[in-house]
Amino acid sequence: MAAPTQYEGHLLDERMFYIRYRYGTLSFKVSPEPTDDVYDAVRAEPVFREQIGEDLDGVISLTGIKDALWEKGIMLGEEQ
C-alpha cells in the first residue's frame, strides 16, 4: 500500500501550509489568509508542484522536502 508523506503547519504570518509528496510529486500549498483550518491550504493553488521522484514514490524525509523547495527559492525553517 502506498501512502503519501504529508506535513501541515503555520507560517510566521499565521497562514496554514500543506505539503504533500505522492506519486513522486511534491506540492506545497498555502492558505490565502491566516487560519487554523488546514483545508484552506489544501484547497489553495500550489505555490510549488513538481515531479521530483519516481511514479510510485510516496515517502520523503523532511530534509528531502526542504532541499527540493530550497532549490526553488522556498525556505522552510529559520536556516537552510
Gaussian input, Z-matrix of N, CA and C with variables (Angstrom, degrees):
# hf/3-21g

backbone

0 1
 N
 C     1     B1
 C     2     B2     1     A1
 N     3     B3     2     A2     1     D1
 C     4     B4     3     A3     2     D2
 C     5     B5     4     A4     3     D3
 N     6     B6     5     A5     4     D4
 C     7     B7     6     A6     5     D5
 C     8     B8     7     A7     6     D6
 N     9     B9     8     A8     7     D7
 C    10    B10     9     A9     8     D8
 C    11    B11    10    A10     9     D9
 N    12    B12    11    A11    10    D10
 C    13    B13    12    A12    11    D11
 C    14    B14    13    A13    12    D12
 N    15    B15    14    A14    13    D13
 C    16    B16    15    A15    14    D14
 C    17    B17    16    A16    15    D15
 N    18    B18    17    A17    16    D16
 C    19    B19    18    A18    17    D17
 C    20    B20    19    A19    18    D18
 N    21    B21    20    A20    19    D19
 C    22    B22    21    A21    20    D20
 C    23    B23    22    A22    21    D21
 N    24    B24    23    A23    22    D22
 C    25    B25    24    A24    23    D23
 C    26    B26    25    A25    24    D24
 N    27    B27    26    A26    25    D25
 C    28    B28    27    A27    26    D26
 C    29    B29    28    A28    27    D27
 N    30    B30    29    A29    28    D28
 C    31    B31    30    A30    29    D29
 C    32    B32    31    A31    30    D30
 N    33    B33    32    A32    31    D31
 C    34    B34    33    A33    32    D32
 C    35    B35    34    A34    33    D33
 N    36    B36    35    A35    34    D34
 C    37    B37    36    A36    35    D35
 C    38    B38    37    A37    36    D36
 N    39    B39    38    A38    37    D37
 C    40    B40    39    A39    38    D38
 C    41    B41    40    A40    39    D39
 N    42    B42    41    A41    40    D40
 C    43    B43    42    A42    41    D41
 C    44    B44    43    A43    42    D42
 N    45    B45    44    A44    43    D43
 C    46    B46    45    A45    44    D44
 C    47    B47    46    A46    45    D45
 N    48    B48    47    A47    46    D46
 C    49    B49    48    A48    47    D47
 C    50    B50    49    A49    48    D48
 N    51    B51    50    A50    49    D49
 C    52    B52    51    A51    50    D50
 C    53    B53    52    A52    51    D51
 N    54    B54    53    A53    52    D52
 C    55    B55    54    A54    53    D53
 C    56    B56    55    A55    54    D54
 N    57    B57    56    A56    55    D55
 C    58    B58    57    A57    56    D56
 C    59    B59    58    A58    57    D57
 N    60    B60    59    A59    58    D58
 C    61    B61    60    A60    59    D59
 C    62    B62    61    A61    60    D60
 N    63    B63    62    A62    61    D61
 C    64    B64    63    A63    62    D62
 C    65    B65    64    A64    63    D63
 N    66    B66    65    A65    64    D64
 C    67    B67    66    A66    65    D65
 C    68    B68    67    A67    66    D66
 N    69    B69    68    A68    67    D67
 C    70    B70    69    A69    68    D68
 C    71    B71    70    A70    69    D69
 N    72    B72    71    A71    70    D70
 C    73    B73    72    A72    71    D71
 C    74    B74    73    A73    72    D72
 N    75    B75    74    A74    73    D73
 C    76    B76    75    A75    74    D74
 C    77    B77    76    A76    75    D75
 N    78    B78    77    A77    76    D76
 C    79    B79    78    A78    77    D77
 C    80    B80    79    A79    78    D78
 N    81    B81    80    A80    79    D79
 C    82    B82    81    A81    80    D80
 C    83    B83    82    A82    81    D81
 N    84    B84    83    A83    82    D82
 C    85    B85    84    A84    83    D83
 C    86    B86    85    A85    84    D84
 N    87    B87    86    A86    85    D85
 C    88    B88    87    A87    86    D86
 C    89    B89    88    A88    87    D87
 N    90    B90    89    A89    88    D88
 C    91    B91    90    A90    89    D89
 C    92    B92    91    A91    90    D90
 N    93    B93    92    A92    91    D91
 C    94    B94    93    A93    92    D92
 C    95    B95    94    A94    93    D93
 N    96    B96    95    A95    94    D94
 C    97    B97    96    A96    95    D95
 C    98    B98    97    A97    96    D96
 N    99    B99    98    A98    97    D97
 C   100   B100    99    A99    98    D98
 C   101   B101   100   A100    99    D99
 N   102   B102   101   A101   100   D100
 C   103   B103   102   A102   101   D101
 C   104   B104   103   A103   102   D102
 N   105   B105   104   A104   103   D103
 C   106   B106   105   A105   104   D104
 C   107   B107   106   A106   105   D105
 N   108   B108   107   A107   106   D106
 C   109   B109   108   A108   107   D107
 C   110   B110   109   A109   108   D108
 N   111   B111   110   A110   109   D109
 C   112   B112   111   A111   110   D110
 C   113   B113   112   A112   111   D111
 N   114   B114   113   A113   112   D112
 C   115   B115   114   A114   113   D113
 C   116   B116   115   A115   114   D114
 N   117   B117   116   A116   115   D115
 C   118   B118   117   A117   116   D116
 C   119   B119   118   A118   117   D117
 N   120   B120   119   A119   118   D118
 C   121   B121   120   A120   119   D119
 C   122   B122   121   A121   120   D120
 N   123   B123   122   A122   121   D121
 C   124   B124   123   A123   122   D122
 C   125   B125   124   A124   123   D123
 N   126   B126   125   A125   124   D124
 C   127   B127   126   A126   125   D125
 C   128   B128   127   A127   126   D126
 N   129   B129   128   A128   127   D127
 C   130   B130   129   A129   128   D128
 C   131   B131   130   A130   129   D129
 N   132   B132   131   A131   130   D130
 C   133   B133   132   A132   131   D131
 C   134   B134   133   A133   132   D132
 N   135   B135   134   A134   133   D133
 C   136   B136   135   A135   134   D134
 C   137   B137   136   A136   135   D135
 N   138   B138   137   A137   136   D136
 C   139   B139   138   A138   137   D137
 C   140   B140   139   A139   138   D138
 N   141   B141   140   A140   139   D139
 C   142   B142   141   A141   140   D140
 C   143   B143   142   A142   141   D141
 N   144   B144   143   A143   142   D142
 C   145   B145   144   A144   143   D143
 C   146   B146   145   A145   144   D144
 N   147   B147   146   A146   145   D145
 C   148   B148   147   A147   146   D146
 C   149   B149   148   A148   147   D147
 N   150   B150   149   A149   148   D148
 C   151   B151   150   A150   149   D149
 C   152   B152   151   A151   150   D150
 N   153   B153   152   A152   151   D151
 C   154   B154   153   A153   152   D152
 C   155   B155   154   A154   153   D153
 N   156   B156   155   A155   154   D154
 C   157   B157   156   A156   155   D155
 C   158   B158   157   A157   156   D156
 N   159   B159   158   A158   157   D157
 C   160   B160   159   A159   158   D158
 C   161   B161   160   A160   159   D159
 N   162   B162   161   A161   160   D160
 C   163   B163   162   A162   161   D161
 C   164   B164   163   A163   162   D162
 N   165   B165   164   A164   163   D163
 C   166   B166   165   A165   164   D164
 C   167   B167   166   A166   165   D165
 N   168   B168   167   A167   166   D166
 C   169   B169   168   A168   167   D167
 C   170   B170   169   A169   168   D168
 N   171   B171   170   A170   169   D169
 C   172   B172   171   A171   170   D170
 C   173   B173   172   A172   171   D171
 N   174   B174   173   A173   172   D172
 C   175   B175   174   A174   173   D173
 C   176   B176   175   A175   174   D174
 N   177   B177   176   A176   175   D175
 C   178   B178   177   A177   176   D176
 C   179   B179   178   A178   177   D177
 N   180   B180   179   A179   178   D178
 C   181   B181   180   A180   179   D179
 C   182   B182   181   A181   180   D180
 N   183   B183   182   A182   181   D181
 C   184   B184   183   A183   182   D182
 C   185   B185   184   A184   183   D183
 N   186   B186   185   A185   184   D184
 C   187   B187   186   A186   185   D185
 C   188   B188   187   A187   186   D186
 N   189   B189   188   A188   187   D187
 C   190   B190   189   A189   188   D188
 C   191   B191   190   A190   189   D189
 N   192   B192   191   A191   190   D190
 C   193   B193   192   A192   191   D191
 C   194   B194   193   A193   192   D192
 N   195   B195   194   A194   193   D193
 C   196   B196   195   A195   194   D194
 C   197   B197   196   A196   195   D195
 N   198   B198   197   A197   196   D196
 C   199   B199   198   A198   197   D197
 C   200   B200   199   A199   198   D198
 N   201   B201   200   A200   199   D199
 C   202   B202   201   A201   200   D200
 C   203   B203   202   A202   201   D201
 N   204   B204   203   A203   202   D202
 C   205   B205   204   A204   203   D203
 C   206   B206   205   A205   204   D204
 N   207   B207   206   A206   205   D205
 C   208   B208   207   A207   206   D206
 C   209   B209   208   A208   207   D207
 N   210   B210   209   A209   208   D208
 C   211   B211   210   A210   209   D209
 C   212   B212   211   A211   210   D210
 N   213   B213   212   A212   211   D211
 C   214   B214   213   A213   212   D212
 C   215   B215   214   A214   213   D213
 N   216   B216   215   A215   214   D214
 C   217   B217   216   A216   215   D215
 C   218   B218   217   A217   216   D216
 N   219   B219   218   A218   217   D217
 C   220   B220   219   A219   218   D218
 C   221   B221   220   A220   219   D219
 N   222   B222   221   A221   220   D220
 C   223   B223   222   A222   221   D221
 C   224   B224   223   A223   222   D222
 N   225   B225   224   A224   223   D223
 C   226   B226   225   A225   224   D224
 C   227   B227   226   A226   225   D225
 N   228   B228   227   A227   226   D226
 C   229   B229   228   A228   227   D227
 C   230   B230   229   A229   228   D228
 N   231   B231   230   A230   229   D229
 C   232   B232   231   A231   230   D230
 C   233   B233   232   A232   231   D231
 N   234   B234   233   A233   232   D232
 C   235   B235   234   A234   233   D233
 C   236   B236   235   A235   234   D234
 N   237   B237   236   A236   235   D235
 C   238   B238   237   A237   236   D236
 C   239   B239   238   A238   237   D237

   B1=1.4490
   B2=1.5248
   B3=1.3098
   B4=1.4538
   B5=1.5224
   B6=1.3050
   B7=1.4547
   B8=1.5168
   B9=1.3279
   B10=1.4595
   B11=1.5267
   B12=1.3191
   B13=1.4554
   B14=1.5211
   B15=1.3379
   B16=1.4532
   B17=1.5197
   B18=1.3225
   B19=1.4606
   B20=1.5110
   B21=1.3197
   B22=1.4555
   B23=1.5138
   B24=1.3178
   B25=1.4650
   B26=1.5099
   B27=1.3347
   B28=1.4586
   B29=1.5220
   B30=1.3250
   B31=1.4522
   B32=1.5284
   B33=1.3179
   B34=1.4612
   B35=1.5238
   B36=1.3382
   B37=1.4663
   B38=1.5337
   B39=1.3356
   B40=1.4733
   B41=1.5224
   B42=1.3422
   B43=1.4670
   B44=1.5248
   B45=1.3151
   B46=1.4686
   B47=1.5197
   B48=1.3413
   B49=1.4588
   B50=1.5170
   B51=1.3121
   B52=1.4599
   B53=1.5211
   B54=1.3220
   B55=1.4624
   B56=1.5151
   B57=1.3261
   B58=1.4611
   B59=1.5237
   B60=1.3315
   B61=1.4604
   B62=1.5191
   B63=1.3264
   B64=1.4636
   B65=1.5245
   B66=1.3226
   B67=1.4699
   B68=1.5274
   B69=1.3460
   B70=1.4559
   B71=1.5166
   B72=1.3353
   B73=1.4574
   B74=1.5248
   B75=1.3153
   B76=1.4571
   B77=1.5200
   B78=1.3341
   B79=1.4624
   B80=1.5225
   B81=1.3153
   B82=1.4589
   B83=1.5156
   B84=1.3404
   B85=1.4599
   B86=1.5242
   B87=1.3337
   B88=1.4611
   B89=1.5248
   B90=1.3233
   B91=1.4641
   B92=1.5306
   B93=1.3224
   B94=1.4633
   B95=1.5302
   B96=1.3121
   B97=1.4663
   B98=1.5236
   B99=1.3337
   B100=1.4677
   B101=1.5296
   B102=1.3338
   B103=1.4652
   B104=1.5227
   B105=1.3151
   B106=1.4597
   B107=1.5192
   B108=1.3238
   B109=1.4628
   B110=1.5238
   B111=1.3308
   B112=1.4627
   B113=1.5220
   B114=1.3224
   B115=1.4614
   B116=1.5255
   B117=1.3304
   B118=1.4634
   B119=1.5262
   B120=1.3217
   B121=1.4723
   B122=1.5266
   B123=1.3199
   B124=1.4688
   B125=1.5246
   B126=1.3236
   B127=1.4709
   B128=1.5348
   B129=1.3282
   B130=1.4706
   B131=1.5292
   B132=1.3179
   B133=1.4619
   B134=1.5370
   B135=1.3162
   B136=1.4731
   B137=1.5287
   B138=1.3244
   B139=1.4537
   B140=1.5340
   B141=1.3214
   B142=1.4602
   B143=1.5163
   B144=1.3186
   B145=1.4713
   B146=1.5181
   B147=1.3455
   B148=1.4626
   B149=1.5267
   B150=1.3067
   B151=1.4634
   B152=1.5296
   B153=1.3320
   B154=1.4639
   B155=1.5259
   B156=1.3295
   B157=1.4552
   B158=1.5146
   B159=1.3135
   B160=1.4684
   B161=1.5257
   B162=1.3204
   B163=1.4611
   B164=1.5265
   B165=1.3097
   B166=1.4624
   B167=1.5238
   B168=1.3331
   B169=1.4630
   B170=1.5184
   B171=1.3214
   B172=1.4559
   B173=1.5119
   B174=1.3358
   B175=1.4565
   B176=1.5227
   B177=1.3265
   B178=1.4612
   B179=1.5221
   B180=1.3184
   B181=1.4617
   B182=1.5257
   B183=1.3141
   B184=1.4595
   B185=1.5276
   B186=1.3198
   B187=1.4655
   B188=1.5275
   B189=1.3312
   B190=1.4587
   B191=1.5148
   B192=1.3283
   B193=1.4629
   B194=1.5220
   B195=1.3330
   B196=1.4670
   B197=1.5188
   B198=1.3231
   B199=1.4633
   B200=1.5260
   B201=1.3318
   B202=1.4681
   B203=1.5291
   B204=1.3310
   B205=1.4585
   B206=1.5290
   B207=1.3326
   B208=1.4655
   B209=1.5306
   B210=1.3246
   B211=1.4680
   B212=1.5245
   B213=1.3297
   B214=1.4698
   B215=1.5340
   B216=1.3310
   B217=1.4545
   B218=1.5102
   B219=1.3329
   B220=1.4736
   B221=1.5241
   B222=1.3332
   B223=1.4555
   B224=1.5246
   B225=1.3227
   B226=1.4617
   B227=1.5170
   B228=1.2961
   B229=1.4521
   B230=1.5128
   B231=1.3079
   B232=1.4597
   B233=1.5204
   B234=1.3142
   B235=1.4654
   B236=1.5204
   B237=1.2917
   B238=1.4716
   B239=1.4970
   A1=109.05
   A2=116.68
   A3=121.76
   A4=109.12
   A5=115.75
   A6=121.13
   A7=108.09
   A8=117.32
   A9=118.98
   A10=112.10
   A11=115.46
   A12=121.88
   A13=106.14
   A14=116.99
   A15=121.33
   A16=110.42
   A17=115.83
   A18=122.65
   A19=107.76
   A20=116.21
   A21=121.64
   A22=108.28
   A23=115.67
   A24=119.91
   A25=110.70
   A26=114.86
   A27=121.72
   A28=110.46
   A29=115.74
   A30=122.34
   A31=107.84
   A32=117.26
   A33=120.74
   A34=112.63
   A35=117.30
   A36=120.43
   A37=112.87
   A38=116.73
   A39=124.60
   A40=114.83
   A41=117.89
   A42=119.20
   A43=107.57
   A44=116.18
   A45=120.92
   A46=109.84
   A47=116.14
   A48=119.79
   A49=109.04
   A50=115.18
   A51=122.50
   A52=107.02
   A53=115.47
   A54=122.31
   A55=107.87
   A56=115.45
   A57=120.42
   A58=109.31
   A59=115.10
   A60=121.61
   A61=107.19
   A62=115.94
   A63=121.31
   A64=108.93
   A65=116.04
   A66=122.49
   A67=111.23
   A68=116.30
   A69=121.12
   A70=114.34
   A71=117.13
   A72=121.05
   A73=110.56
   A74=115.29
   A75=121.88
   A76=108.72
   A77=116.59
   A78=120.16
   A79=109.55
   A80=114.82
   A81=123.44
   A82=107.04
   A83=116.30
   A84=121.96
   A85=109.63
   A86=115.08
   A87=121.31
   A88=108.69
   A89=116.40
   A90=120.29
   A91=109.64
   A92=117.53
   A93=119.47
   A94=113.82
   A95=117.00
   A96=122.33
   A97=109.74
   A98=118.95
   A99=120.95
   A100=109.88
   A101=115.78
   A102=120.65
   A103=109.68
   A104=116.13
   A105=122.44
   A106=110.70
   A107=117.05
   A108=122.14
   A109=109.78
   A110=116.43
   A111=120.39
   A112=111.88
   A113=117.68
   A114=119.67
   A115=112.21
   A116=117.68
   A117=119.65
   A118=110.09
   A119=117.08
   A120=121.29
   A121=110.40
   A122=117.73
   A123=121.43
   A124=110.34
   A125=117.20
   A126=121.93
   A127=113.31
   A128=117.35
   A129=121.04
   A130=111.39
   A131=115.38
   A132=120.84
   A133=108.38
   A134=117.20
   A135=119.03
   A136=112.38
   A137=115.08
   A138=121.73
   A139=107.68
   A140=114.42
   A141=122.52
   A142=108.12
   A143=116.58
   A144=121.23
   A145=107.03
   A146=114.32
   A147=118.12
   A148=110.60
   A149=115.24
   A150=122.22
   A151=106.61
   A152=117.03
   A153=120.05
   A154=112.07
   A155=116.94
   A156=120.80
   A157=111.17
   A158=114.89
   A159=121.88
   A160=110.25
   A161=116.18
   A162=122.00
   A163=115.12
   A164=118.40
   A165=120.26
   A166=113.30
   A167=118.00
   A168=120.72
   A169=110.79
   A170=115.61
   A171=120.99
   A172=112.26
   A173=116.66
   A174=121.12
   A175=108.87
   A176=115.59
   A177=122.30
   A178=107.49
   A179=116.61
   A180=120.79
   A181=110.14
   A182=116.14
   A183=120.34
   A184=109.73
   A185=116.92
   A186=120.61
   A187=110.66
   A188=117.35
   A189=121.30
   A190=111.97
   A191=116.28
   A192=120.97
   A193=109.83
   A194=116.35
   A195=120.05
   A196=111.26
   A197=117.09
   A198=120.67
   A199=111.79
   A200=117.07
   A201=121.06
   A202=110.85
   A203=116.95
   A204=120.21
   A205=111.28
   A206=116.60
   A207=121.73
   A208=110.78
   A209=116.40
   A210=121.11
   A211=111.53
   A212=117.30
   A213=122.46
   A214=111.79
   A215=117.14
   A216=120.87
   A217=115.48
   A218=117.13
   A219=121.58
   A220=107.25
   A221=116.45
   A222=120.66
   A223=110.51
   A224=116.11
   A225=122.37
   A226=107.41
   A227=117.00
   A228=120.57
   A229=110.59
   A230=115.60
   A231=120.64
   A232=112.54
   A233=117.39
   A234=121.21
   A235=108.66
   A236=115.71
   A237=120.32
   A238=109.53
   D1=131.09
   D2=177.73
   D3=-97.72
   D4=137.98
   D5=177.26
   D6=-134.73
   D7=144.27
   D8=-179.21
   D9=-78.19
   D10=154.96
   D11=167.82
   D12=-86.18
   D13=131.10
   D14=-177.96
   D15=-137.74
   D16=140.61
   D17=174.21
   D18=-134.58
   D19=151.00
   D20=175.27
   D21=-147.14
   D22=156.69
   D23=178.69
   D24=175.65
   D25=-169.86
   D26=-179.53
   D27=-107.15
   D28=142.61
   D29=168.84
   D30=-83.22
   D31=171.05
   D32=-179.73
   D33=-59.83
   D34=-28.54
   D35=179.42
   D36=-88.94
   D37=11.73
   D38=175.36
   D39=75.70
   D40=6.86
   D41=170.63
   D42=-76.07
   D43=151.06
   D44=177.76
   D45=-85.72
   D46=145.94
   D47=169.93
   D48=-118.38
   D49=155.86
   D50=179.03
   D51=-140.38
   D52=123.57
   D53=179.00
   D54=-118.01
   D55=134.45
   D56=179.79
   D57=-140.33
   D58=136.74
   D59=175.25
   D60=-125.25
   D61=112.69
   D62=-178.52
   D63=-149.25
   D64=140.51
   D65=-178.47
   D66=54.34
   D67=33.28
   D68=177.85
   D69=78.47
   D70=3.36
   D71=-178.82
   D72=-106.99
   D73=126.64
   D74=177.29
   D75=-100.01
   D76=128.03
   D77=175.98
   D78=-127.54
   D79=144.89
   D80=-179.90
   D81=-130.94
   D82=119.25
   D83=-177.50
   D84=-124.67
   D85=150.29
   D86=-178.82
   D87=-134.42
   D88=135.27
   D89=177.51
   D90=-64.01
   D91=147.86
   D92=-178.42
   D93=-70.78
   D94=-25.06
   D95=-177.29
   D96=-132.86
   D97=160.03
   D98=172.96
   D99=-56.22
   D100=138.14
   D101=-176.82
   D102=-164.82
   D103=165.12
   D104=169.72
   D105=-109.94
   D106=3.12
   D107=-178.09
   D108=-98.65
   D109=106.86
   D110=-177.45
   D111=-61.57
   D112=-24.51
   D113=-179.61
   D114=-66.55
   D115=-19.98
   D116=171.98
   D117=-64.42
   D118=-35.18
   D119=176.31
   D120=-78.21
   D121=-40.71
   D122=-179.60
   D123=-57.85
   D124=-39.08
   D125=-177.55
   D126=-82.37
   D127=-10.24
   D128=-177.23
   D129=-73.93
   D130=159.71
   D131=173.75
   D132=-69.56
   D133=143.62
   D134=-179.69
   D135=-64.83
   D136=136.85
   D137=169.34
   D138=-75.62
   D139=-33.32
   D140=-179.99
   D141=-144.64
   D142=135.69
   D143=173.89
   D144=-154.16
   D145=119.83
   D146=-176.91
   D147=-155.32
   D148=143.88
   D149=173.88
   D150=-76.39
   D151=115.71
   D152=-179.13
   D153=-121.78
   D154=-3.84
   D155=-178.59
   D156=-137.96
   D157=-167.87
   D158=179.15
   D159=-77.13
   D160=161.27
   D161=-174.64
   D162=-55.95
   D163=-32.21
   D164=-177.30
   D165=-102.18
   D166=5.48
   D167=178.76
   D168=-66.19
   D169=140.95
   D170=176.59
   D171=-145.55
   D172=-3.69
   D173=-177.85
   D174=-116.24
   D175=128.46
   D176=177.29
   D177=-148.97
   D178=144.48
   D179=178.85
   D180=-77.98
   D181=161.41
   D182=175.89
   D183=-61.42
   D184=-36.53
   D185=176.74
   D186=-62.53
   D187=-41.82
   D188=177.41
   D189=-61.40
   D190=-40.24
   D191=177.59
   D192=-65.20
   D193=-48.84
   D194=-179.39
   D195=-59.48
   D196=-41.36
   D197=179.35
   D198=-64.09
   D199=-43.58
   D200=-179.75
   D201=-64.50
   D202=-42.04
   D203=179.03
   D204=-70.35
   D205=-38.40
   D206=179.17
   D207=-58.37
   D208=-40.33
   D209=179.07
   D210=-61.17
   D211=-23.65
   D212=179.59
   D213=-101.54
   D214=9.45
   D215=177.04
   D216=84.84
   D217=15.16
   D218=178.99
   D219=-108.74
   D220=120.38
   D221=-177.34
   D222=-106.20
   D223=128.34
   D224=172.32
   D225=-108.72
   D226=130.34
   D227=-178.61
   D228=93.67
   D229=177.49
   D230=-175.43
   D231=-79.11
   D232=-33.72
   D233=-178.98
   D234=-140.71
   D235=153.05
   D236=175.96
   D237=-99.60

